[in-house]
Every structure is written in structure tokens, then in C-alpha cells.
């Protein structure tokens, strides 16, 4: 049953790549049309309210990146929790290889980016942009390859991407935090204690968790820590295990099933539409060799494949772990290249690195180019693999 559930998870993540791709293409088309002005105005229009010291009148773009993405990170947190408790991350024998690959796939791209942008202190804020892997697009490419890629290799990439997401969450919390408000952090702490009490008391209804989660999100938003962290914290306290309770009735599983279609068909496409629009006016091949976009492209395409192969391959060579069943070194290399599809998480980290939007076009150019090259080359390598 565990394999069937994991296969269903992989298939659902792959399917979510279609609306995400459609939204990204639409954003690119409209960014190069006469409608770019009205769309920009819509994204910058303020929504919300202010009450005393609480200011929730924010541009629509911020509601998308801080609000909708907090819901997305709630889903990511639920998926990570499930995999750690009873899924692929719960078995040490199977987790070592993708964890090593994920660590290498985060460290090497960051080093390449820093090396290319060493002379520009402002550009160095984007060091984590090429360290991320987009699970939907990478699994979408694997889905297009069908049975040419063994299930064990798909599980490897899925686990790697989940660990990658966990690393991105830590990076966001530690390195992309602005000036802190200790009053708001104290209120967030009270909310976390309340969530822990609910969990300890065996509260099974989702309502109390979600209501307190909204207060937690507002507190984190006002604290200076990025608001999406609230989604992950909330996920950690929503109950998962329960003796004698059907899987679909468990609170964490039930919420995950509710959020997944919303994430695939609304949240992620809206985020892509708001953040992937790149005006091609004035761009040329020379634009790609500017340090910032070049660092992202090199980090995603070269850094990811080198880091993943080095990290995972070292364990195989040392005899600590074995290649996934049915996989060859060539197919492992192809999957490592697909790890360079950064898209969603890379664009998101880019919005945190340059909150004023001054480098937005360079970030989008680098992420789109690096992700596209990784997808095409990875597909080609896996389309004609050697025998295992």
C-alpha cells in the first residue's frame, strides 16, 4: 500500500506541472503584449485593511507571495511530515542516497553562483536561487518518459526534491529574514504553544488548528520572518497518526487531500503568473552572460547535476548505498540534470533576495533559461538511456 500511495503522489505532482506550465507561458506572452501595464497595475493594487498598529493593506503581489505561498508551504510541510513519519524518509536504508544528493545539489550550485558574482555584494543575496528543485516540473518530465525511467529512480527524485524543499525552508527562515519585531515573535510563540497544546490534547478537528494558524501567519508576517514559515510550523502540529483511524480520516491526510488540488490548479499557477512574466525587450544572448543570470543558469544546469551526482555517487562508490533498482549511472545522471529545474522555488527565493524588484528581470531570465536547459538535456539523456 505504501508503494501505491507513493506512486499516486508522484503521479499527482507530475500532473500539476501542466497548469503551472500554462500559467508561466501565459505570463511570458502577456509580459510582451500591450496588456503588461494593466496587469502590473493589478498586481500592485493594494488589498486588505489597517487597524491600529496592524497593517494588512498589502499589494496583490504580496498576498500571492506571502499569503497563497504560505498555504503552499503548509502543503509542503504536511508532505514532509508524512514522508518522515511513515514514508520514504522514514527508512534510513533508502533515505541516505537522496539526502546526500540533495545536500550536494544545494551546496554546489550556491558555490558556483557565489564564484561568478563574487565582486557584486548586492548580487550575492541571490546565492540560494539555484539551490532549489521544482518537484512538479521535474516529475512532469519523468512522467513524459513513461516506463523508460524505473519507479525507484522516480522515488529517488521525489525524495530528493522533498529534502530540497526542507532545505529551502531552512534557508528562507535563516537567511531571508528582515528586521525582527520581538512583540510579533512573542505572539507567534504563543500561537505555537497553543498548537502544541491542541496536538497534545488529541484535538482531531482541523478548525482550531487552522484558526490559530491564521493568527500565527499574521504574527510571522509582522515579525520580519517570512510568512511562509508559518505554513510549515502549522503542518508540524496537525495530527497524522491515530490508532484505528482510516487513512483518509486522519486530520493531516484529510487536509493534504483538500489542499493538493487547490495548490496544483490555483495557488501555483497564480504564483507562476505573477512571477514568471519576463519582457523580452532589449534581451539578447549577451544578457545571459551577465553575472547574475549566468550564475543562476550555471548553478541550476551545471551545479545541480555535479552536486547530486557527487553527493549520491560518493555513497555508492563507498558502498554505503546502492543505485536505485533498475537504474544505471547514466539514468542517475539524467535525473540529476532534471534536478536543475528550479522554477517555482527559485523564483520564490529570488523575490525574497530582491524584495525591491530591482533584479527581477535578471532572476527570471536566469531561472527560466536554466530550468529550460535542464529539462531538455535531462529528457534527452533519459530518453535514450544505456542498459543498467
N, C-alpha and C positions, 0 to 999 in steps of 0.2 A: 504494500500500500504506500510505503514511503517513496519508492521509486516512481509510482504512478503520480503521486502528489507533486514530486519534484519535476516530472515531465510536464505536468499541467502548468506548473509555474513558469517553466522555460517557454512553453508554447504561448502563454498569455503575455509574457514580456515581449516575445518576438512580434506578436500581433500588434502590440501598442506602438511599434515603430511606424506603422502605416499612417495613422493620424498625425503623429509627430513630424514625419517627413512632409506630409501635405501642408501642415501649418508653416514649416520652415520655407518651403518653396513659395507659398503664398506671400510670406513676409518679404522674401527676396524680390518677388515680382512687384509688389506694391511699393517697396522702397525705391524702385526705379520707375515709378509712374507718377502722374500728376497728383495722385492721392496721398503722397508721402506727407504733405503738410497737414491735412486734416487728421491723418492717423497719428502723427506726432502730437498734435494738439490734444487728441482724445487721450493718449497715454499720459500726458502731463496734466490733464484736468484733475482738480482736487476733489476727493470724495471723503465723506466722514464728518466728524464733529469735534469740537473742542469743549472741554468742561473743566474750568479751573486750570490746574496745572497739567491736566491730561489733554494732550493734543493728538487726536486721531484723524485730523484732516490731512490726508496724505494724497499724493498723486496716484492715479490708477496704476502706473508702472510700479510704484512701491507696494501697493496692495497685491499685485501679482507676485512680485519677487519676495515679499516678506510674508504675505498672507496665504496665498494659494500654495506657495512653495513650503510653508510650514505644514500644510496638510499633506503634501507630497512626502516630506521628511517624516511625518507621522507614519505613513505607509511604509517607508523605508525602514523606520525603527521597528515596526511590527514584523516585517520580513526578516530583519536581522535577528530579532529576539527569537522568532520561531526556528530559524536555522541553527541558532546557538543552543537552544533548549532541546530540540528533537530532530533537527535536520542535518544538512551536510556539515555544518560547523560543530556538530556535537560529537563527531567521531574523529579523534586525534589522528588515526591512521590515514584518513582521507583528506584532512584539512591542511596538513603540513605543506603539500605541494602548491596549492593555490595561494596560501598565505604567503609563502616565500616569493611566489611570482608577483603577487600584489605589492609586496613591500619593494621589490626591485623595480616594479613598474611605476611606483610613485617616486622613488629616490632618484633614479637615473634621469627621467625627464626633467625633474626640477633642477638637477645639476647642469644639464645641457642648457636649459633656459637661462640659468644664472650665469653660466660661462659666456653666453652670447650677449647678455645685457649687463655685464659687469660694470660698464662705465656709466650706466644711467640709473641713479638711485630710485627715480620715480618708476621706471620700468620694472625694477626688481620686486615691486609689490606684487607683480603678477607671477611670481615663481611657481605657485601651485596650480596655475591654469592647465598646463599639460599633464598634470599628475592624475587626472580623473579619467574614468572609463564610463561610457554611456551604455548601460546594460540593455536598454531596449534596442538601440541600433545594432550593437554588436551581436545580440542574439537574433535580430532580424536577418542579418547577413547569413548566420548559420542556418536559420530556417530556410532561406532560399537555396541552400546547398543540399537540403534533404538528408538522405541516408549516406551521403559522402562523408559526413562527419559523425563519428560514433557518439552515442549518448554520453559516455564517460567524459569525452572532451567537452561536450556542451555543459555538463555538470562542473567541470573544471573552470570554464569561463564564467559560469554563473556564480560559483563560489568566489572566484577571484574578484568579480565585479561587486559582490556584496561586501567583501573585505575592503575593497577600494572605496565604496560608499562610506563605510565606517571610518576609514582614514580621512576622507573628505570632511566628515562631520567633526572630527577632532581638529583638523586644520582650521576649519571655519571658526570653531569655538575658541581656539588658542590664538590664531594669528590675524583673524579679521574681526576683531572686537574694537569698537571705538571707545571714547572716554566713558568710564563706568559711572552709573548712578547707584550708589550704595543703598538708597532707600528703595529703589525699584528692585534691586537684587535681593534685599531683605524680604520684600513681598513675594518675590519668586520663590525664595526659600520656604516661606510659609506654605505656599501652594504645593511645593514638592513634599513637605511633611504631610499635608493633607492627603495627597495622592498615596503616600506610603501607608497612612492610616486606613484609607479605603481598601487598599490591597491586603493589608494585614488582617483587616476585619472580615475579609471574604466577600466584599461587595461585588456582585456579579452584574449589576445593571450598568450600562455604559453611560447613562445620563449624568450621574455625579462626576465621573471622570472627565467627561467632555466639558461640562460647565466649569469645573475647576481648571481644565486645560485652557479654556478661553482666557481666564484671568491670568494664568501663567504666561500665555502668549503676550498679552498686553504688558505684563511686568517685564518680560525679557526684552520686548521691543523697546520699552522706555529705559532699560538698564544699560544699553550700549552693546550687550552681547547680541549677536544676530538672532532675530526672532525665530528662524527655522529650527534652532536648537531646542525650542520649547516642544516642537512636534516629536523629536526623538526622546526627550525626557518623559513626555506623556506616555509614549509607547512602552517604555520600560516598566510602567506600573500597571498597565491594563492586564488583567489576569489571562494566562494562557492555559495552564494545566488545571484539570479538575477531575477528580476520581468519578468515574461512571457517567461523565457528561459526554454527549455526542460531539464529534469534532466541530460540526457546523454550529453548535450551540455555545461553544466557548467564546467568551467576550472578545478576545484578541482576534480569533479567526473570523468571528462574525463581522467585526469592524473592518478587517482586512478585505473581506469579500465585498463589503459595501463601498469601500474607498477605491478599490482597484479599477473598476470601470470609469469612475469619475476622474481618476488620475490619468488613465490611458486616453480617454476621449474628450476631456475638458482641460484639466489642470496643465498637463504637459504641452498639449498643442497651444494653449493660450500663452504659456511661458515662451514657447518657441516663436510664436507670432510676435510677441512683444520684444524679444531679444535677438532674433536672428536676422532681422532686416538689415541688409548691407547695401548701401548705394555704390554702384559700380562706377559712378562718375569720377574720373581722374585716376582710377586704379589701373595698374599695368603689372606686368611680371616683376618690374622693379620694386613695386610696393611690397611684394612677398619677401624681398631680401632686406627690408628694414629690420633692425634688430628685434623689435617686439614681436611682430608676426612671424619672423624667421625662428625665433626662439620657441614659439608655440608649435609651429609646424615640425621643427626638428625634434622637439620634445615628444610630441604625440607620435609621429611616424617612426623616428629612429629610437628615441629614448624608451618608449613603451616596449617595443619588440626586444631591444637589448636587455632592458631591466627584467622583463618577465622571463625571457629565456635564461638569463644568468641566474636569477633567483631560483626558478624551478629546476633548471638543468643542473645546478650545483648539487641539489639534494639527490637527484637521480644518479649523478656520477659518483657521489659519496655512498650510495646505497641506502640512504635514509628513506627514500620514497621511490616508487616506480612510475613509469609513464602511465597515463590513463589507459584503461583497457581498450585495445583496438587502435591506439594512437601510435604514430611514428614521430620521429624528431621533426620531420617536415610539417606534419599536421599540427604539432605543438607550436612550431614557429609561425604557421599561418594564423593560429588562434592568438598568438602573442601580437601579431600585427593588428588584428582586429581590436585588441586592447587599446590601440591608439585612436579609436573613435571616441573622442571626448565629449563632443556636442553639449548635451544638456548641462552636466555638472561643470564642464569647462567654461561655458558661457556664464553660468551662475557665479562661479568663483571670480570670473572677470568683472561682473557687476559689483562684487564686494571689493575687489582690488582697486577699482577706479570708480568710486561712487559718484564722482562729478561727471562721469561720462566722457572725459577728455580723450581717452584711448579706446572708446567703444568700437570704432570702425576697425582699428588695428587688431583688437581682440577678436572681433567677429571674423575678420579676414583670416587670421591665423587658425582659429578653431575650425572654421568651415573647410579651409584648404587641407589642414592636417587630418581632419576626420574623413574627408572625401578620399584622399590618397590612401589612408589606412584601410578604408572599406574596399576600395577597388583592388589594391595589391593583395590584401588578405584574402579576398574572394578568389582572386586568380591563383594564389598559392594553394588554397584548399580545393579549388575546382579540379585541379589535376595533381592530386597527391601521389606520393610514392607508396608502395606497399609497406605495412607496418612490419 
